[in-house]
């Protein structure tokens, strides 16, 4: 999911929408598409 949606989801609930476990942290992964 995109960064903005992940942040909004975390504000609504601190639980994963798939497994319902508590979210410990958000990790942002950036991909270099120039290669």
C-alpha positions as CSV (number, residue, x, y, z in Angstrom):
1,X,0.0,0.0,0.0
2,X,1.2,3.5,-0.5
3,X,2.7,5.6,2.2
4,X,-0.3,7.9,2.6
5,X,-2.7,5.0,2.9
6,X,-0.5,3.3,5.4
7,X,-0.3,6.4,7.6
8,X,-4.1,6.9,7.4
9,X,-4.7,3.2,8.4
10,X,-2.4,3.5,11.3
11,X,-4.3,6.6,12.6
12,X,-7.6,4.6,12.4
13,X,-6.3,1.5,14.0
14,X,-3.0,0.1,15.3
15,X,-3.8,-3.3,13.8
16,X,-2.9,-5.0,10.5
17,X,-5.9,-5.2,8.3
18,X,-5.0,-8.8,7.2
19,X,-3.9,-10.6,10.4
20,X,-5.1,-8.1,13.1
21,X,-1.8,-8.1,14.9
22,X,-0.5,-4.8,16.3
23,X,1.5,-2.7,13.8
24,X,4.9,-2.0,15.3
25,X,6.3,0.3,12.6
26,X,5.9,1.5,9.0
27,X,8.7,0.8,6.6
28,X,9.0,2.9,3.4
29,X,10.6,1.1,0.4
30,X,11.7,3.2,-2.6
31,X,12.3,1.6,-6.0
32,X,14.7,3.1,-8.5
33,X,12.9,2.6,-11.9
34,X,15.6,4.2,-14.0
35,X,17.6,1.0,-14.2
